[in-house]
């Protein structure tokens, strides 16, 4: 899941345990420190569970970010 944080946006892993839902921040997607608006970070997200890789392509920046899963 991608969600807004206090300093931009991040990728989160959401898990359900019994009747509780927990979120853990995996990667911060901020490119410019101090830019708290989510609009510049709009983009496309893809996930490959078998290879434990993620990719995020920013729409307004010419950046593609490749990331490994964290356990």
Backbone as a chain_set.jsonl record, in Angstrom:
{"seq": "XXXXXXXXXXXXXXXXXXXXXXXXXXXXXXXXXXXXXXXXXXXXXXXXXXXXXXXXXXXXXXXXXXXXXXX", "coords": {"N": [[0.836, -1.164, 0.0], [0.444, 2.273, -0.687], [0.903, 5.213, 1.068], [0.184, 8.42, 2.623], [2.498, 10.288, 4.515], [3.865, 12.25, 7.225], [5.921, 13.645, 5.999], [5.666, 13.379, 3.221], [5.185, 10.682, 0.995], [4.971, 7.097, 1.42], [5.779, 3.584, 1.011], [3.919, 1.009, 2.376], [3.641, -2.01, 4.302], [0.877, -3.898, 4.981], [-0.569, -5.833, 7.462], [-2.714, -8.369, 8.798], [-3.616, -9.451, 11.941], [-5.353, -11.601, 13.782], [-7.85, -9.704, 15.08], [-6.656, -7.314, 14.577], [-5.108, -4.737, 12.631], [-2.063, -4.004, 11.173], [0.413, -1.649, 10.18], [3.464, -1.248, 8.438], [6.146, 0.778, 7.613], [7.862, 0.468, 4.617], [9.432, 1.645, 2.519], [10.473, 4.953, 1.937], [9.24, 7.326, -0.314], [10.017, 9.874, -0.913], [11.502, 12.462, -2.806], [12.413, 15.036, -2.615], [13.422, 16.637, 0.211], [11.265, 17.964, 2.716], [9.096, 18.54, 1.104], [5.851, 18.227, 1.404], [3.478, 17.737, 0.071], [1.445, 15.379, -1.652], [1.021, 15.324, -4.381], [3.236, 15.721, -6.315], [4.293, 13.183, -6.177], [2.692, 11.339, -7.418], [2.173, 8.361, -9.214], [3.059, 5.166, -10.695], [2.879, 1.887, -9.372], [4.428, -1.239, -8.951], [4.706, -4.722, -8.184], [6.642, -7.585, -7.517], [6.241, -10.491, -6.17], [7.484, -13.007, -6.145], [10.194, -12.492, -6.768], [10.74, -10.702, -4.839], [10.736, -7.868, -5.232], [10.102, -4.387, -5.829], [8.758, -1.67, -7.74], [8.609, 1.764, -8.506], [7.279, 4.26, -10.475], [7.533, 7.579, -11.056], [5.186, 10.056, -11.999], [5.458, 12.821, -12.547], [8.149, 13.33, -12.333], [11.163, 12.334, -13.9], [11.839, 9.636, -13.006], [12.503, 6.344, -11.96], [12.127, 4.066, -9.443], [13.662, 1.308, -8.039], [13.197, -1.264, -5.685], [14.028, -3.475, -2.965], [12.255, -5.985, -1.087], [11.756, -5.766, 2.416], [12.196, -7.807, 5.236]], "CA": [[0.0, 0.0, 0.0], [1.141, 3.55, -0.68], [0.158, 6.124, 1.919], [0.756, 9.723, 2.956], [3.125, 10.43, 5.821], [4.071, 13.649, 7.585], [6.908, 14.291, 5.135], [5.495, 12.951, 1.832], [4.502, 9.398, 0.896], [5.795, 5.913, 1.631], [5.189, 2.276, 0.751], [3.666, 0.314, 3.633], [3.147, -3.389, 4.308], [-0.261, -4.004, 5.887], [-0.838, -7.213, 7.857], [-3.842, -8.568, 9.711], [-3.381, -10.461, 12.958], [-6.617, -11.743, 14.515], [-8.736, -8.582, 14.778], [-5.834, -6.103, 14.493], [-4.434, -4.441, 11.379], [-0.808, -3.293, 11.448], [1.114, -1.11, 9.019], [4.902, -1.044, 8.632], [6.728, 1.53, 6.508], [8.95, -0.259, 3.969], [10.305, 2.572, 1.803], [10.033, 6.331, 1.787], [9.319, 7.683, -1.73], [10.324, 11.295, -1.055], [12.654, 12.836, -3.618], [12.87, 16.349, -2.152], [13.089, 16.825, 1.631], [10.433, 19.11, 3.06], [7.942, 18.653, 0.216], [4.875, 17.36, 2.054], [2.342, 17.468, -0.807], [1.535, 14.087, -2.319], [0.797, 15.473, -5.821], [4.418, 15.425, -7.136], [4.671, 11.788, -6.048], [1.742, 10.475, -8.119], [2.881, 7.491, -10.144], [2.625, 3.779, -10.829], [3.555, 0.978, -8.457], [4.337, -2.648, -9.329], [5.26, -5.603, -7.168], [6.924, -8.955, -7.916], [6.37, -11.209, -4.908], [8.44, -14.106, -6.308], [11.568, -11.97, -6.738], [10.798, -9.767, -3.708], [11.132, -6.564, -5.764], [9.066, -3.39, -6.065], [9.196, -0.573, -8.598], [7.708, 2.917, -8.491], [7.58, 5.21, -11.546], [6.931, 8.881, -10.77], [4.561, 10.643, -13.177], [5.915, 14.185, -12.801], [9.61, 13.332, -12.364], [11.667, 11.258, -14.765], [12.528, 8.754, -12.056], [11.963, 5.026, -11.665], [12.813, 3.601, -8.25], [13.596, -0.131, -7.807], [13.425, -1.518, -4.26], [13.898, -4.848, -2.463], [11.401, -6.161, 0.077], [12.403, -5.947, 3.718], [11.437, -8.787, 6.037]], "C": [[0.89, 1.24, 0.0], [0.285, 4.525, 0.123], [0.929, 7.386, 2.238], [1.336, 9.691, 4.357], [3.285, 11.922, 6.113], [5.03, 14.383, 6.662], [6.833, 13.812, 3.685], [4.686, 11.677, 1.746], [5.501, 8.261, 1.049], [5.039, 4.675, 1.185], [5.095, 1.558, 2.085], [3.292, -1.134, 3.374], [2.06, -3.452, 5.38], [-0.494, -5.481, 6.181], [-2.013, -7.249, 8.821], [-3.496, -9.708, 10.652], [-4.606, -10.503, 13.851], [-7.542, -10.597, 14.147], [-7.981, -7.25, 14.7], [-5.209, -5.968, 13.105], [-3.214, -3.597, 11.703], [-0.185, -2.828, 10.132], [2.575, -0.862, 9.352], [5.444, -0.321, 7.405], [7.906, 0.745, 5.938], [9.944, 0.686, 3.309], [9.662, 3.947, 1.73], [10.237, 6.719, 0.322], [9.655, 9.153, -1.96], [11.581, 11.514, -1.889], [13.256, 14.162, -3.166], [12.466, 16.522, -0.69], [12.248, 18.081, 1.846], [9.229, 19.303, 2.163], [6.876, 17.699, 0.729], [3.657, 17.074, 1.196], [2.535, 16.128, -1.504], [1.47, 14.202, -3.845], [2.057, 15.198, -6.655], [4.815, 13.946, -7.131], [3.669, 10.828, -6.679], [2.524, 9.633, -9.123], [2.287, 6.105, -10.171], [3.511, 2.876, -9.983], [3.363, -0.447, -8.955], [5.121, -3.482, -8.327], [5.48, -6.986, -7.764], [7.22, -9.737, -6.644], [7.419, -12.32, -5.01], [9.887, -13.636, -6.191], [11.791, -10.959, -5.623], [11.317, -8.399, -4.133], [9.9, -5.692, -5.956], [9.644, -2.337, -6.998], [8.137, 0.529, -8.527], [8.183, 3.896, -9.556], [6.814, 6.498, -11.265], [6.377, 9.48, -12.057], [5.168, 11.994, -13.538], [7.434, 14.351, -12.762], [10.034, 12.226, -13.32], [12.527, 10.322, -13.922], [11.765, 7.443, -11.957], [12.795, 4.476, -10.523], [12.581, 2.095, -8.088], [13.974, -0.393, -6.354], [13.279, -3.009, -3.947], [12.936, -4.851, -1.292], [12.281, -6.217, 1.326], [11.566, -6.941, 4.502], [10.957, -8.154, 7.303]], "O": [[1.958, 1.249, 0.613], [-0.916, 4.646, -0.116], [2.156, 7.428, 2.142], [0.736, 9.132, 5.275], [2.872, 12.758, 5.309], [4.967, 15.607, 6.548], [7.844, 13.837, 2.984], [3.617, 11.581, 2.349], [6.702, 8.43, 0.84], [3.822, 4.704, 1.005], [6.067, 1.502, 2.838], [2.696, -1.452, 2.345], [2.293, -3.103, 6.537], [-0.604, -6.29, 5.26], [-2.271, -6.295, 9.555], [-3.129, -10.798, 10.214], [-4.873, -9.557, 14.592], [-7.985, -10.519, 13.001], [-8.594, -6.184, 14.751], [-4.83, -6.961, 12.484], [-3.311, -2.598, 12.416], [-0.249, -3.518, 9.114], [2.894, -0.331, 10.416], [5.224, -0.763, 6.277], [8.837, 0.395, 6.664], [11.153, 0.558, 3.505], [8.461, 4.078, 1.492], [11.306, 6.464, -0.232], [9.584, 9.629, -3.093], [12.592, 10.838, -1.701], [14.457, 14.389, -3.312], [11.273, 16.55, -0.386], [12.491, 19.122, 1.235], [8.401, 20.169, 2.445], [6.975, 16.49, 0.517], [2.853, 16.221, 1.571], [3.648, 15.78, -1.898], [1.835, 13.252, -4.538], [1.951, 14.479, -7.649], [5.585, 13.507, -7.984], [3.784, 9.617, -6.494], [3.425, 10.132, -9.797], [1.159, 5.887, -9.729], [4.722, 3.072, -9.891], [2.257, -0.825, -9.34], [6.072, -3.007, -7.706], [4.599, -7.509, -8.446], [8.322, -9.656, -6.102], [8.165, -12.548, -4.059], [10.712, -14.314, -5.578], [12.888, -10.421, -5.472], [12.21, -7.834, -3.5], [8.802, -6.187, -6.21], [10.856, -2.131, -7.046], [6.937, 0.259, -8.492], [9.34, 4.317, -9.552], [5.583, 6.499, -11.241], [7.032, 9.418, -13.098], [5.372, 12.282, -14.718], [7.947, 15.41, -13.124], [9.288, 11.265, -13.51], [13.743, 10.225, -14.091], [10.536, 7.43, -11.88], [14.021, 4.422, -10.611], [11.436, 1.651, -8.007], [14.941, 0.173, -5.844], [12.501, -3.714, -4.59], [12.806, -3.853, -0.583], [13.424, -6.671, 1.269], [10.338, -6.906, 4.428], [10.301, -8.81, 8.112]]}, "num_chains": 1, "name": "protein.A"}
